[in-house]
Amino acid sequence: MTDKKIITVFGATGRQGGGLARAILAEHGDDAEFSVRAITRHPDSEPARELERLGAEIVRADMDEEESLGAAFEHAYGAFCMTNFWEHLSAEREIAQAGAVAKAAAHAGVQHAIWSTLEDTRECVPLDDPRMPTLQEHYKVPHFDGKAEADHLFTDAGVPTTFLRTTFFWENLLGSFAPQRGADGALWLTYPMGESRLSGIAADDVGRIALSIFRRGTALIAATVSVAGEHLGVAAMAAALTDALDQPVRYRPLTPDEWRAQGFPGADESGNMFQFYAECEHRFTRARDLDAVRALDPALQDFTTWLNAHREQLRNALI
C-alpha cells in the first residue's frame, strides 16, 4: 500500500493525459506526493503497458459506459478529466462523456478535478454571424463549444474543479497539421491564419501545469487557467521550422473558405477553429499570460525549444 494521493488520469495513453502521467511518475522521494491511475479502454496496449512499467496503476474504463467509471475513481484524491472530440467528431457525445465523468467523480467524492476544456467560440463569433458556418446545428467550433458547455456539469455535480483551457498542440505538426510537400518539392504550412498569431503549447507542458495545479491544493479550485507556450505568427513558425529541418518551409495563408473546401474529414471543424484563432486572436492570447503560465511550469517551452527537442520526429514525419 502507498500513502500517495491517487490521481485518476483520463487520456493517459495520449498527449495531455500522458504528459501528466509522465510528470507524476518522474517524481521520486519526498516530492512524490501523487500516484497515477491511468484510465484506458485498452489496458493491454503497448502505451498502457509502458505506463504500468513506469509505476502507474492501469484501470479499464470507457466514458461511453457509465457503469465502468466507478472503478476509475475509487479512492482517488484527484482526477484529470478530458474527452477526445477527434475520435468521433460529435460535440453532443463529448458533452455526454463529460457528464458521465462528472457524475462518477462526484459520486466517488473526488476532492480536486481538472477539466481540460476550451473557450466557447460563440461568445466571439455568434451563431448568426455569417463569417463562419454553423456546424452540428448549434456550434461554431464544436470541439471548443461542446467542452465549454460541459463546464457547468462539473460544478452542478458538486465536483471541486479547476478549468484548464488548453490550445493548439505543437505535436499537431507531427501529424494532421504537418508541413506538406508541394508539387514544387518545397514544404508548406497552409493554415488559414493570415497574419494573426497562433497560440501553441507542448503536451508535456500541459501535463506539468496540471501537476502544478494539483500541488497547489485548493488554491485553484473554481479557477479558469488558460495556457499557452508562445503566441506566434505562422510565417514565424515556418521560419523556425526552416532552421530546425535545414530545408525551406514556406507559409501559404489560405482563406478559411479555401481550407474548408478541401473536404477532408473535419475540414469544416478545423477551418472554423483556425478562423476563430485568427479573428479572435487578441481575446484568445490576452487570456493566456505567458508569465503566469511559466509560474506554473518553469520549464515551459516556446516553439523553438519544442522544435529542437523533436527535430528527428519532424524529419521522420516528412519522409
N, C-alpha and C positions, 0 to 999 in steps of 0.2 A: 504493500500500500504506500501511497505517497500523500504528503500534505500539500502538494501543489494544487492550485486552483485550476480546475478543468475549463479550458476554452473550447467550445464546440465550434468547428470551422467548416462552414459550407464552402464549396468550391475549392477544397484543399488540394485537389489534384490539378487545378487550373492556375490562372495567373495571380489574381489578387489574393484569393484564399490561400494559394500556395505560398505567396510571399509572406503572409502572416505565419503560416505553419512553419516555414523555414526559419523565420526570425525567432520564434519561440524556441524551436528545437536547437537553435545555435547557442542558446544561453546555458551556462553551466554554473555550478557553485551557488553562491549567495544571491546572485542575480536571477536565478531560475525560479521565478515566482509562479509560473504557469506551466501547465502541460497541455498537449494538443489532443483533441478528439477529432479526427479527420472524418468528415461525412462524405460518403461516395455511394453512387449506385453500383459501382463496380469494384468491390473490395479485393478482387483477385487481379486487378490490372497492375501493370508494372509501376505506374506512378504511385498507386496506393501502397504497393509492397515496399517501394523505396522510402516512403514516409514512415512505414512501420519499422524499417531497418534503422531509421534515424531516431526512433523512440516514440512515434505517435501511436495512439490507440485508433484503430480503424473500425468504423461502425457503418453498416449499410443502412441508408435511408433514402427516401425519394420524396421530394416536395409535392409530387402529384399523388402521393399515397399518405394521407394524414395519419393513418394507423401506424406507419413506420417511424414517425417522428418522435415518439415518446422516448425511445432508446437514445436518440441523438442528444437529448437534453438532460437525461437522468443524472442528477448530482452535479450538473455543470454550474460553475460560477458565472461564466460569461459565454457569449456567442457572437460569432461573426457571421452575419446573415447576408446572402446575396442570391440573385437569380441571374440566369443567362438567357436573355431575350433571343440571342442569335441562334440558339438551338431550335427554336420553333417559330420565331418572328411574330409572336402574339402578345400584345400588351395585356389583354384580359387574362391570359394564362399566367403571366408574370404576377399580376395582382393577386390572383387566386393562390399562387405558390407563396407569396409573401404573407398572405392572410393565414395560411396553414402554419407557416413557420412561427408567426407572431403568436398565434393561439397556443401552439405547443410550448413555446418559450414561457409564456405566461403561466400555463398550467404547471410547468416544472419549477416555477419560481426563480428563473434566471435573474441574477442581480444586475447584470450590465450587458446589453446587446449593442452591437454596432451594426447598423443597417446601411449597406452600400447602396447609395441612391444617387439621383441626379436632379437637375432643375426641371421645373415644369415649363417647357418652352412656350406654352400658350400665354404665359404672363408677358412675354416679349413679342410673340407673333400670334395674335388671337386666331381662333378657328376661322373667323370670317375674313381674315387677311388674305387677299388673292396672291400675294407674293409667293406663297408656298402652298402646295396641295395639302388638303386634309387627308389623313390616312386612317384606315380602320374605323372610319366614321367619326371618331371622337378626338383624334390626336394630330399634332403636327409632327412630332418626333416620338413615335410610340415607345421606344425603349428608354427615353427620358421621361415622358409624361406618365407612363404606367408606373414607374418606380416612384415618382413624386406623388402620385395618387395613393400609393401604398403606404406612404409615411405614416398617415394617421392610424393605420391598422395596428401599429406597434404601440402608440400612445393610448389608443382606445382599449387595447387589451391590457394596459397597465404594465407594459414591459419598460423598465428603465433603459432608455435608448439614446445613443449618440448617432446622429445622422451624418454619415460620411459621404460627401459629394465628390465623386471622382471626375475624371475627364478622359480624353483620348490617351490610350496607352502607346508609348513608343514601340512596344512589342508588335503593334499592328504593322509596323514596317517589315516584319519578318514573315508576314502572311498576306492578308487580304489587301492591305494598302501599301505593299512594297513598291518601290520604283519599277516601272515596266520598260522593257527594251522596245524601242520603236523600230519602224521599218528602216530607219537610217542607222540602226545599230546603237544609238545613244540611249541612255537611261533617262526616264522622265518621271517626275511627280506630277500627276494631273488632277490635283484636288480643286474643287470649286470654291476656293477661298479668297480669290482676288488678292488684295494687298493686306488683308486682315491677318492678325496673329492667331495661331492655333495654340491652345494650352495643352501641354502634354505632360505625362508623368511615367516613370518606370513602375512596373507592377511590384517589384521588390520594395520600392519606397512606400507604396500603399500599405504593404504588409508591416513595415517598420512603424509607419504612422499609426496604424491600428493598434499595434503593441504598445506604443507610447500612450495612446488614449486609455487602454486598459490599465496601464501602470498608474495613471492619474486618479484611479478610483472613481469617485462620484463627481469629480470636478467638471466633467464634460457631458454628464447625463443631461439630456434635453437640448444639448447644443447642436448646431449645424456646423460641421467642419468641412470647408471646401478646399480642395487641394490641387496643386499642380507643381511640376518641377521647373517649368520655364514657359514663358509666352513668346512664341517665335513665329515670324512670318515664314511661309512655305518656301519662298526664294532663299531665305537664310538656311532653312533646313536642307535644301538642295545643295547649297554651298558647303555645309558641314558634311553631308554625305559624300560630296566630291572629294573632300580631304580624307575622309575615312576609308573610301573604297579605291582611292588612287585612280579614279576614272570619272569623267564628267557626268554629273547628274543635273538635269535642267528642269525648270518648273514651267508647266503649261497650265495656266489658270482657266479651266473650263468654267462655263456658267453652270449654275445649279440645274437648269433645264437640260443642258447637254449631258451632265452627269446622269440625271435620272433617265434620260433617253437611252442609256446603254442597255437597260433592260435585264441586267443580271439579277438573281435573287437578292433582294434587299437594296436595289439601286435607288428606289424612291426613298426608303428609310435613311440610307446613308447620305443621299443627296440633300434631304431635309436637314440632317444632322450638321453637315458642313455649312449649309446656308445659315442655320441657327448660329453656329460658331462665328461665322463671318459677320452677319448682320447684327448680332447681339454681343459683339466682341467686347466692348468696354464694360458692359454689365457683367459679363462672364468672368473676365480677367480681374475686374475690381473685387470680385468676391473671393479671389484666390491670392491672398497676400503671401508672396513667396517667403518673406522674412518670418511670418507666423508659421508657415508650413515647416520651414527649416528649424524652428524652435521645437517642433515635434519630432523632426527627423534631421539631426545634424549632418547626416551623410546624404542628404537629398541630392539627387543627380540632375544636372542640367542635360540638355540634349547631347552636347559633345562628349560629356563624361559617359553617358549611356552608350553612345556610338563606339567609343574606344573599347568598352567592355564587351561589345557584341560585334566587333569588326568581322570575325570569321563567320559567325552565323549569318550576317548580312551577305557576305560574299557567297556563301553556300546557297542562300535563298535565291540568289540571282542567276545561278548556273542553269 
